[in-house]
Amino acid sequence: MKWFAFLFLPLVLAKDLKGFNEIRRDVPLAVSCDVEACQLPDCRCSSTDIPGGLLPRDTPQFVTITFDDPVNPNNIEIYREILYNRKNSNGCPAGATFYVNHEWNDYRLVNELYNQQFEIALHTISHNNNASYWAGATYDIMEQELGHQRKQMAHFANIPYESLQGVRLPHLQMTGNSSFLVMADYGVVYDCSWPTMHFTNPGLWPYTLDYATTQECLIPPCPTASIPGTWVMPMVSWFYGGSCAMVDYCDNSPDVNDEEAWFRFIVKNFEIHYLGNRAPFGFFVHDTFLAANPAVKAALIRFMDLVNHMHDAFMVNSIDVINWVKNPISLQEYRNKGCNPWKQADCQYRICGPMDSEHNNVEYWMHICNVCPRIYPWLGNPLGI
Ligand code: ZN
C-alpha cells in the first residue's frame, strides 16, 4: 500500500492531537457527513435544515427550559411555583429538564419532579469545579462520572434507568470523545452541553456524531471521533444579549429588575427561532438566578404562559425534541398524536445519615427513595455499598 493511501483510510485513530485524552479503545475519526448514507431516524448530519424537509409553518416550535445542579428543599419551591400543572395547547403536560448532579442532591425531590413528568438527566457525580479535570477526563473517569451516575440516580430516586437519557457536562466543559463514548456504551442518548454562536440564525438542529460536525468548538476539547447513536442537542446561543448559552450569563441582558424588558428580551430571542427555521429554543438557567431576580422569574412565567397558549409552540422535555427529530411529523400530526405515556415511580422515603465519606471529611445526609447506603456514595462506589 502506498503511503498516501493512509490519508484516505476512514479508520484513522482518533487520538486527541494534544494527547490530552487517553482513549480506552481505538475509535474511527469522524469524516465529512455523507447525506445519502446518514438518514433518520438514527443518523443526522449537523445542519440548520428542518428535519423531514418540513416547512417552518408545519414544524412544531419546541421550547426547552432546563435547570442544572442538585434539587433541594429551597429550589423545589421555585420549580413547584413556576412549572407544576402547566399544559401545552395540545392538552399535554408542559415539560422541562433537570440536569442533576449527585452531591447535596435530594433524591426524594428528584422522584417528585419525575412524577410531575419532567425529565431527569445526568450532570455527573462529582461536579468537580476544576475545568481542567473535565478537559482531561479519560474514558474511565467519565464512565465513573456518567455511566455510574445513571445507575446511582435510578437507584436512589427510584426512577426508571431508561428514563435517564441526557447529559449536561459541568461548566459546559467538553471532555473530547470520552463522554460521548461512555454515552454510547451506556445507551445514553443525547448531550446538551455544547454551545454554538455561529449557528444561531438560523439555529442548529440536533444531530448525531456518526460524521464530523460543522459546529464550532467553543470549550475544547470537542469530540473528533465517529460515535454512532449519540446525539448532540446544540445549545443555540441567544442572538440578542451577548451570545450567551446560559441565560444567567448574558452580557447585554436588560436590568434584572425590569420585568417588561426581560419579557421582551426573551420573546425577541424566541422569535429568531419561531420566525426562522424553528430550531428548538432553549431557556437554560440555574434556579439561583431566578431566586435572586424576581422580575426575571416573572418574565419567564409570562413567557411560559405565552408559549402554553400558542397552537404551534410546545414546552417539552429535551428528550422529546430528540424523539421528534428522529421521526419528524408535521405540526398537525404532532398536535393530534396524544401525550407521552407515563408510569408513576413510588418513593419509600428514607433519611440517611450522618454518613462518612471516603473522598473528604464531610459527614453527609441523604434523602432518598431506597435503602440507606453504608457510606456516602461517590466515584468508584456510586451506591455507597
Ligand atoms: Zn452544574
Boltz pocket constraint, residues with backbone or C-beta under 6 A from the ligand:
constraints:
  - pocket:
      binder: B
      contacts: [[A, 68], [A, 69], [A, 99], [A, 123], [A, 127], [A, 169], [A, 170], [A, 171]]
      max_distance: 6.0
